[in-house]
Amino acid sequence: MIILALLLTVVLQTTTGQAAVAAANPSNCNRDATILYAAQPEIPKSTPKVTANVTVRVDIAPTGTVTSVSIVKSSGVSAIDLATAEAARASKYKPAMSNCKAVQGSYLFHVAVSP
């Protein structure tokens, strides 16, 4: 029982210490959503070989999960746009933060394709 009480105390002190650091440095508490892992688009081989840029807006929940994706700038080739949107949805994100709390945010996912 004594060992368990000591472990709980250490965990509580560590958690409190992290909160104190965040409160002392508010720049850590306000940030846009960021990408942790960018999935690569799987463009079908039958797609025309073109140079193209695609931008997809990814809406991210406070939990970091993707809530929606939408094409902001199309490549003009639907297969490339669809592959990019699927890659954006499959990627992993860190949510936006406001006042040290995770909030809904968005991220612009860019892909440049060349033959």
C-alpha positions as CSV (number, residue, x, y, z in Angstrom):
1,M,0.0,0.0,0.0
2,I,2.8,2.4,0.8
3,I,4.5,1.8,-2.5
4,L,1.2,2.4,-4.4
5,A,0.7,5.7,-2.6
6,L,4.3,6.8,-3.5
7,L,3.7,5.9,-7.2
8,L,0.5,7.9,-7.2
9,T,2.2,10.9,-5.7
10,V,4.9,10.8,-8.3
11,V,2.4,10.6,-11.1
12,L,0.4,13.5,-9.7
13,Q,3.5,15.7,-9.2
14,T,4.6,15.0,-12.8
15,T,1.2,15.9,-14.2
16,T,1.0,19.1,-12.1
17,G,4.5,20.0,-13.2
18,Q,3.6,19.7,-16.8
19,A,0.5,21.9,-16.3
20,A,2.7,24.5,-14.6
21,V,5.2,24.5,-17.5
22,A,2.3,25.0,-20.0
23,A,0.8,27.8,-17.9
24,A,4.2,29.5,-17.7
25,N,4.7,29.2,-21.5
26,P,1.4,30.0,-23.2
27,S,2.9,29.7,-26.7
28,N,2.6,25.9,-26.2
29,C,-1.1,26.3,-25.5
30,N,-2.1,28.0,-28.7
31,R,-1.2,26.4,-32.1
32,D,-2.7,25.2,-35.3
33,A,-3.3,21.6,-36.1
34,T,-0.2,19.8,-37.4
35,I,0.5,16.6,-39.3
36,L,2.2,13.8,-37.5
37,Y,2.3,11.3,-40.4
38,A,1.6,12.1,-44.0
39,A,0.2,9.1,-46.0
40,Q,1.3,9.0,-49.7
41,P,-1.3,9.1,-52.3
42,E,-1.8,5.9,-54.3
43,I,-2.4,7.2,-57.8
44,P,-3.6,4.6,-60.2
45,K,-1.1,3.7,-63.0
46,S,-3.7,4.3,-65.6
47,T,-3.8,8.0,-64.6
48,P,-2.4,10.4,-67.2
49,K,1.2,11.5,-66.5
50,V,0.9,15.2,-65.7
51,T,2.5,17.7,-63.5
52,A,-0.1,18.8,-60.9
53,N,-0.6,20.3,-57.5
54,V,-3.5,19.4,-55.2
55,T,-4.5,21.0,-51.9
56,V,-7.0,19.3,-49.6
57,R,-8.4,21.0,-46.5
58,V,-8.6,18.5,-43.6
59,D,-10.9,19.2,-40.7
60,I,-9.6,17.7,-37.4
61,A,-11.5,17.0,-34.3
62,P,-10.1,17.8,-30.8
63,T,-9.2,14.1,-30.6
64,G,-7.0,14.4,-33.6
65,T,-9.3,12.4,-35.9
66,V,-10.3,13.6,-39.3
67,T,-13.9,14.8,-39.5
68,S,-13.9,15.8,-43.2
69,V,-11.7,16.5,-46.3
70,S,-12.4,18.8,-49.2
71,I,-10.5,19.7,-52.3
72,V,-9.3,23.3,-52.1
73,K,-7.2,23.3,-55.3
74,S,-7.8,20.6,-57.9
75,S,-5.2,19.1,-60.1
76,G,-7.7,18.9,-62.9
77,V,-7.4,15.1,-62.9
78,S,-10.1,13.4,-60.7
79,A,-8.0,10.3,-60.0
80,I,-5.2,12.4,-58.6
81,D,-7.6,14.5,-56.5
82,L,-9.3,11.4,-55.1
83,A,-6.0,9.7,-54.3
84,T,-4.8,12.9,-52.5
85,A,-8.0,13.2,-50.5
86,E,-7.8,9.6,-49.4
87,A,-4.1,10.1,-48.4
88,A,-5.1,13.2,-46.4
89,R,-7.8,11.2,-44.6
90,A,-5.4,8.4,-43.9
91,S,-2.8,10.7,-42.4
92,K,-2.4,11.3,-38.7
93,Y,-2.8,14.7,-37.1
94,K,-2.2,16.6,-33.8
95,P,-5.3,18.8,-33.0
96,A,-5.2,22.5,-32.8
97,M,-4.8,24.0,-29.3
98,S,-6.5,27.1,-27.8
99,N,-5.9,28.1,-24.2
100,C,-4.2,24.8,-23.5
101,K,-7.2,22.8,-24.7
102,A,-7.5,20.7,-27.9
103,V,-10.0,22.2,-30.3
104,Q,-11.5,21.7,-33.7
105,G,-9.0,22.8,-36.4
106,S,-7.9,22.3,-40.0
107,Y,-4.8,21.5,-41.9
108,L,-4.0,22.1,-45.6
109,F,-2.6,18.9,-47.1
110,H,-0.5,19.7,-50.3
111,V,0.7,17.2,-52.9
112,A,2.8,17.9,-55.9
113,V,2.7,15.2,-58.7
114,S,5.1,15.0,-61.6
115,P,5.6,12.4,-64.3
